[in-house]
Amino acid sequence: MDEEKKLIEFYKKYADENGIKLNPDEKIVRMIVKGILRNKEKYGENYCPCRRVSGNKEADKPNICPCAYHMDEIKKDGHCHCLLFVKKDE
């Protein structure tokens, strides 16, 4: 299994375990995951592509996907900033 598929499976499992879901639009999910993998290649971590990376590992730690902000964003807007995760249908 390639890195993109492994990461998608990880995020699906994470979403299921946390009462949210992965965006049902597979094209968006693949685009976001490719951005995460580019960040991993460039910075050494799975930083969310929608977050600014400063290069300071400690300061950037909350931006590792799933970032520290995603649950609040889902509660407020129905999705996280980058659209990887969305609110589970009621």
Secondary structure by P-SEA (a helix, b strand, c coil): ccaaaaaaaaaaaaaaaccccccccaaaaaaaaaaaaaaaaacccccccccccccccccccccccccccaaaaaaacccccccccccccc
